[in-house]
């Protein structure tokens, strides 16, 4: 039975290009999941966009000699290009500086305000003594007052996970220039998070299928929730739609507040662009399922804060209330968080030069090699160190030697001897055994993909590839010139399993899957790719921007074994994956930082 599935993908921050550590957390896992869900017959809405507000954007704009608008325009395009190159099948990848996003954020805020879940409070805000500019919480570091960790941020300690305020840090310092911030009294609006503790606790008890690290981390933080500021003293952000606030040029919504609402605003924008303004509701209400993908540093925003915003909008916190303009919205079905992809045991860091940008990687190695590496060796359940040696090994021995070789020799032998898909006669036990294994893999791989177990899923798919290679080596069809019926049966069996394995690998390797489909004589779109297109802002005149979207209903890939058509013409294949120079495993390409 088909379902309506929302794939909500974390919003990359538009202050620079994205590196492979970023897309290992939010990008590739969400696309593998979405492609599988579509192949299984479900209706999928995959949305995200560039996160474009906040002080860090203004700081980076000054560094580059650009206005804030020019900076986000520049990096939104860079990010969209990279995600397009990776083949991430967004229904809409948009941005947070659209008129539509402003409207949705302000409308959801007003529902929270009317239901009593936003309260004004005076606090001590951090400013830079040298510039007078407000310092965002995340740009202040110091020693955590709770666990003593010396790299705690002003909003949260990544070591113990507790919510913090910058003024609570011991020995606070600016991450921008190292100076000690000055704290001044200022009034802000706060989300009254303690009002959601009971509702959050009851809801999390029902999330038994979540990854244990996500669930346990979230449950441990519930009791420590405190009111959290949703406004900041800055001029780059969304205005606050309240009397006494809307006309203050230095009062805007905090970037974290507007960014998480982007999942809803992107869905609304997609619906408006589809010609049915209410189409988004299918993916946010009733029996719809919502899966949220991000790195582990964003768990708290998706498992506690975003659900609190939804509960408050719905009128379902301790103070009750009425649903806002969007009606009663679903809480996440699952928060799918990945750990960190590291280099030499440390997080990717642009400032330290330990970074591999997506653009550079795609230019030299293409998308599917990176997608495969992230799927089989990425940080799904624990931090994982990226090394060129492991990347080269996976590419050469698994993609080129195992999968590419299976495709090449199966199609080549059938093309040489028959010119088309051969007709089988009198299958043996060995033939039936391989076909049964291949057929059963759809349930095994599919079960893992439904639960976002990408390593297990890809591993099970590659078991089919390995079994097919052993089968060919055992049956030796190249020696069966005097027994063409047996030769053709073996080759037909091999081609059937190639087609099955290609289907199993399509969510991971959509670009090469299209090539295999064509090598097997197929025509038309097997695995649809996103389109990068310019659109006009729906609410702001004379403003255009690029978005990712696509027609995924046109693709032929379905999650099942389809009998291969006897007599379908075959062409002589070219290698599916080029083997990499083993020396790359030592230091990587010239443009890459050395990783050992």
N, C-alpha and C positions, 0 to 999 in steps of 0.2 A: 504494500500500500504506500503510495507516494505521500510525501510530507512537504511542508513549507519550511525551508531552512534559511535562517539568517546567518551568514558568515561575516562577523564584525571583526575587522582587522585593525590592529593598533596603528595610529596615525604617525608617520615619520615626521620628525621636526625639520622645518625648512630653513635651517641655518647653515646647511652645507650638504654635500653629497653623502649618500648612504654607503656604508661598508658591508662586507659579507656577514659580519656579526649581527647587524640589524636584520637582514633578510632571513637569517637562520632562525630568528625568533618569531617574527610576524609574517614574513612573506611567503616563503616556500611551504611551510606547514599548512597555512590557510588555503593555499591554492591546491595542494594535493588533496586536501579534504573536500574542497568545493568541487573539483573535477570528479572525484569519486561519487559524491552525492548526486551530481547531475547525471552521471553514467548509470546510476542506480534508479533513475526515473523520478527523482525529487525535484521540486521547484526551489531554486537557490537564488538568494540575493546576497552577493558579496560586495561589501561597501567599505570605503575608507577614504583617505585624502591626506593632504599635507596639513600639518599642524603649524599655524603661521602667526600666532600672537605671542606676546610676552617680552620681557626685557632682553633675554638673550638674542632675540631677533634684532632689536635696536642696537645692541652692543656690536653684533657682527656687521650690521649695516655701516656703522661708523668705521669699523676696521677696513671695510672694502670701499669706503667713499661713496656709498649708495644711500638712497632713501630706504625706509623700511619696506615700502611697497615695491621698489625695484629689487630689493634683496629677495623677498618671498616670491616674486614673479620669476626671478632667475632660478632659484633652487626648487621651486615647485616643478618647473619644466625639467630640470635635471633629474629629479626623483621620478617623475612620471616616465621619462625616457628609460631609466634603468628598470623600472618595474615592468614596463612594456617589453623590454628586451628579455627579461626573465620569463615572460609568458604568463604573468599573473592575471588570471581571468576575472578581473573586476567587472561587475555590472556597472559600478560607478566608482571611480577614484577621482575625488574632487578636492576641495580645499576649504579652510575655515574662514576665508576672507570674502565669502560670497554673501550677497544680500539674503539669500535663503537661509544660510546658517545663522546669521544675525537674528532673523525673525524667530527661528525655532528655539534658539538659546533663550531669547528674551521671553518667549511664551512659556517655556518650561519653568524658567525662573519665577514668573508671575504665579504659576500654580503652586510652587513651593512657598512663596510669600503669602499667598492667600490662605494656605493651609497651616501657616504658623511655623514652618520649619526653617525659616531664615530669620535671624535676629541680628540687630546692630550691636556692636561692641567696640570698645576702645582698646587698642593694643599698642605695643611698642613695635614700630616698624623699622627695618634696617635701611639706611641710606649710605651711599658712598661719600665719605668726607671730601674727596677730591673733585667729584663731579656733581654732587647733589642729587644724583639719580637714585631711585629706589632700587635696592638689591633684591632680586627674587630669592625666595627661600632656598632653592636648589643651587644658588650661586654663593651660598655661605656654607663654609665647612668648619668643623671644630670637633671637640671631644664630646661624645654622647654622655649626657648626665645619668643615663640609666645603666649602660653596660661598659662605658669607658672606651669605646672604639674611637680612634682618633680621626677617622675619615667620615664621620656622620655629616649628613646634609641638614640644612635648616628646616626641611619639611619631614624628613624621615631618616632613620638609621638603618642602613642596609644590613648591618650586622645583626641587630636584634629585632628589626622590623617595626619598632615603635614609632608612632607619630610624634613629631617634635615641633617646637617653635624655635626660630633662630636665636631669640633672646635666652633660651635655655642652654644653648651650647656653651661649653667651657672653651675658652681661648678661640672665639669665633674669628674667622678671617674670610676675606673676599676671594673667591676663586678667580676673579677677573684680574686683580692686580695685587692680591696678597694683603691689602691694608685691613686694619681693624674697622669694622662697620660702626657707624653711629646709630644709636637707637632713639627714635623720637615717637611721641604719642600721636596716634592717628586713628580715625574711626573707619571701621569696615563692616561689611555684612558677613555673617557666619552661617554656615550650614550646621544645624543643631543635631549633629550625629548621634548623641546619646538617645535621642528620641526613636532611633531605629534599632537599638541593641536587641530588644526582644524579637522583633520581626526578622532581623538578620540571623539571629541564632536559630530560630525555628526553621528558617529557609535552608540554612547551611546543613542542618541535620538531614535534610532530604537529598543532599548532593552526594550520594554514596559512590557514584561512578567517577568522580573527579580524581585527577592525579593526586596521590596522597600528600605530596609536598604542598600543593596549592590549598587543599582543604585544611590541613593541619595549621599551616601558616595563617590562614584567614581566621580560623576559629580561635587561635591564640591571641589575636589582636582585638577581638570584639569588646572585651571588657575594658580595654584602655581607650576606647574611642572618646574623643573630645570635640567640642565645636571647632569647625575648621573654616578659615577665611575663604570666601569665594570672590572677594574683590581685592584690588591692589591699587597703589598710587602710581599710575603710569598712563601714558597717553596713547599707547598702541594696543588696542583691544576693543572689545564690544561694550558700548555704553550701557549703563544700568537704567532700565525703564521705570524709575520711581521718581516722584517729586522730591526735590532736594538733592538728587543724585545725578539725574540725567544730564544736567547742564554743567556738571563739574568736569573740566577738561582733563583732570588728573585722577579720575576715578573710573576704573574699568574692571570688567570681570577678569578674575585670575585665569591664566591660560589653561590650567588643568580642568577648570570647571567647564569652559566652553568646549575643550577638545573632546571630553568623553561624551558630550551631547552630540558630537559629530556623527556618531553611528545613526542616531535618529534623523538628524538633518540631512545626511547623505541619502538615507532611504526616502525621505520626503522629496528631495531634489530628483532622485531617480524616477519617482512616481510622476512628478510634474513633467519631466522630460518624456515620459512614456505616453503621455496623453490621457492618463487616468490618475488624477490627483490623489485618489484614495488607495492606489495599488499597494502602497507601503504597508497598509494595515494587515495584509495577509501574512506578513513576516514578523509582526510585532504583537499580535493578539491571538486569543483562542489557543489552538493546539500547535501553533508555530514553535519551532525550536530555534534557539539562539546560541551560537558558539562564538566565543571571543578568543582571539589569538594575540599573544604578546610575549615579550621577554619577562623574566621573573622580577625585574625591577618595577614592573607595572601591575603586579598582582593586586596590591591593595586597592588601586583605583578601580579595578574591574570586579573584584569579589566583594568589596565592602562599600566604597564610595559611590560608584555608579549604581549599584542596587539601591543604595539609600536615596539617591536622586529619583530613581524610578518609584520607590515606595512613597516618597513624599509627594511626587507628582500624582500618584494614584490615590493619595489620601489614606495610606495604609500604615502610617507610623503610629506612635503612641498618642499623638494628638488627633488622629483621625483626619477627616477632611473629605473633600470631593475630588474626583478625577479632574485633571485639567483639560485643556483643549484637545489633547491627543487621546483622551480616554484612558482606560486601564491598560497599561503596557506590561508585557511579560518581562520577568527577570531572566538573567542568563540561564540557559540550560547547562552550559559548562564553560568554565574559564580554562582555556588550554594554554598553559604557560610553559615556555621552554626555558632552560637554564642559559648560561652564557657560553658563546663560542669565544675561546681565548686564544692568545698567541704567547707561547713561552710561559704559560701559566698566568698571564695577566690579561685583563680586559683590553679589547681593542681601544686604542687611544690615538686620536688625530694629533693631539698636542705632542705626544711622545714619538710620533712617527710609526707606531705599530698599528698599521691600518692597511687593509686591502679594499680598495673601492670597488663597488659592483661594476662600474663602467669599465675599469681596467680589466677586471676578470672576464667580463663578457667579451671584450674585444679580442682577447687571446684564446679563450677556451670555450666560448659559447655558453648557452644557458643550461643545457641538460646535464653537463658534467658537474656544474655547481649544484643544481637541483638534486642530483643523485647523491653527491657527497653529503649534503645537509640532511637528506632523508635517511641515509644508512649510517652516517657517522657523526651527525650533528648533536647539539646539546639538548636532546629530548628530555632526559631525566636527570642529567648532571652536567656540570660544566665540562666542556670538551675542548681540548687543545687542537687547533688547526696546525697541521704541518704540511709542507709541500710534498714530503716523502709519502705521507698517507694519501694525499690527493692523487699523486701520480700512480701509486699502487692501485687505488680503487679504479681510476680511469683505465689504466692499461689492462689489469687482470680481470676486472669484473665487467666493465662496459665494453672494452675492445675485444679481449680474448674470449670471454664467456658469451655475452649477449651478441655483440657484433659478429663474432665468428660463427655463432649458431645461425644467425640470419643469413650471412654471406654464403656459407657452404650449402645450406639447405636450398636457398633460391638458385644458387649457381648450378648445382647438380641437376635440379629439376629443369632449369632453363636449357642446360647443355643437352640433356638426354631426351626431354619431351617438348620443351618450349612453352609449357603451360603446366597448370596444376595437374599432376597425374591422377589416374583413376586407381583406387585401391582394390585388390582382390585377395580373398582368403587371409584376413588379418590373423596374426599369431598372438599368443599370450603376451609376448613382450610389447606388441603394439597396443593391445588393450590396456596393459598395465600403465604405460606412459600416458595414454589418453585419459584414463581414470584419474591419475595423479593430477594432470592438467585441469581436468574438470572440477575436481574437488577443491583446487586452490582458490576458486572464486569465493567460496564460502569462508575459507580460512583467511585469505588476504582481506576480503571485505569486512569480516568481523573486526579485524585489527584496525582498519581504516575508520570504521564507524566510531571507534574509541580513541582515535588519534594516536594509535600506536604505530608510528610510521617506520621505525626500525624493524619491528617484527613483520610488518606488512611487506616491506621491500625485501626482507630476507626470505620470506616464504615465496615471493614471486621469483626470486633468483634461484630458489631450489628447483623450480620447474625448468629453468634454463639449464642448470647443471645436469638435471636428469636427462634432458633432451640431448645434450652434448654426449653424455655417456651412451645413450641409446644409439646415436649415429656411429660412435666409435665401435660399439659392440656389433652393430648390424653391417657395417662396412658396405654401404650401397655402391661405392665406387668399384667394388669387386664383383658386382652382380650383373655384368654385361651379358652373361649367358642365361640369366633368369630375369628378364625384364619385368615380369609380373611382380616378383618379390621386390625388385628394385623400386618399382613405382609405388608399391604399398608402403615401403619404408619412407620414401620421399614424401608421399602424401601425409603419412603420420607426422613426420617432422614438420612439414609446412603447417599442418593443423595446430601443432603445439606452438610453433612460432607465432601464429595468429593469436592463440590464447595468451601466450606470454606477453605479446605486444599489448593486448587489452589490459592485462594485469599491471603492466608497467606504464600505461598511458598517463595516470595521474602524476607519476614521478617524472616521466620523460615525454612530454607532449609533442615536442618538436621532432624528435627522432621517431616517435610513434606514427606521425603523419608520413614520414619517409618509408617506414616499414609497411604501412598500409598500401602505399603506392608500389613498393617493390613486390608485394603480393598480388598486384594487378588491380588494386582498389582505386576508385575514383572519388572525387568530391572531398568534402571536409571530414576528416576523421576526428581530429582534436582541434577545436576552434581556438584561435588566438585573439587576444584583446586588440582593440583598435585605439590609437592615439588620435584624438580629434579636437579641433578648436570649437568651443561653444560660446554663446553669448550669455552673460549673467542674466538670470531670470528676473532680477529685481533692480539691478543697477544699470542704467543706460550707458552705452558706449564702453562696456567693459567685457573683454573676452579672456578666456583662459583655456588651457588644454585639459582634457579629462581622458581617463581610460574607460572604455566600455566595450561591449561586444555582443554579437549575435550567437550565443552558445546553443540555442535551440537547433541550429543548422547542422551540428556535428552528428556523425553517425555512431560514435563509440557508445556501446552499451555494456553494462557489467554482466556479461554472460558469454559462454562459449558459443560461437556461431560457426556452423559447418562451413568449411572453406569450399569454394565453388570449383568443382572439377572442370577442367578445360579453360580456366581463366588464364589468359596469356601472361607470361612472365618475362621480364627484361633482365639482362645481365646486371647484377647489382654492383654498386660502388661501395667501398668500406663505410660502415655506419658511423664508426668512431675512429678517429686517428689516434694512434698510440703516441704518447708523449715521450720526449727524450728523458731517459732515467736521470740525467744530470740535473734536471729541474728539481728533483727531489732533494738535492743538496741545499740550494739557497733560494730556489724559485726563480722567476723571470727577473730581468734586470731592473724593472720598474718596482719590484716588490721589496718590502723590508725583509731582512734576513731573519728567518725563524728556525730555531734549532730545538 
